[in-house]
């Protein structure tokens, strides 16, 4: 009975991690091709790059710098995104096996979580790099827009 309960606990944890990883990866390819750098400057979804550049009032020099940063981050994030997809797929396969092994499911969940964290950290670093070329006023507008997109905490 104790072994069955610990197996159920691992499966419940794995389901929770699966939902988090799947949500963090977004809906996949979309009108902008689904590339990480095309979803805005940082983690999550945001306005199209052209809309954001206009909203922030980027100079031509800043636009050129930002474009170079986006291309660099797209190239560096591609293997991280692929790893996150592959580890999540391995986790799902372990979880949906005919007779799931709790240890294998747990290990796959941890690997998927670690891969997703690496991707998130790279996205956050790209966002911070973008902020480095902005004026204080532009940074403030960027943060205000970012805060508006976040769900409010109820307490």
Number of C-alpha atoms within 10 A of each C-alpha: 6 7 9 10 10 13 18 13 14 20 20 13 15 25 18 12 19 20 10 13 21 17 11 15 18 13 9 10 10 11 6 11 11 13 15 26 25 20 18 19 28 22 21 18 14 16 14 14 18 12 12 16 18 11 14 18 15 18 12 10 10 15 17 12 13 21 15 12 18 22 13 13 20 18 14 14 21 15 12 18 20 13 19 24 18 15 22 25 16 18 25 18 14 22 22 12 10 8 8 14 15 20 14 15 25 23 15 22 28 18 19 26 21 15 22 24 16 16 25 20 14 18 22 16 16 22 18 13 17 19 18 11 16 18 12 11 10 17 16 14 15 18 12 11 16 15 11 10 12 9 7 8 5 4 3
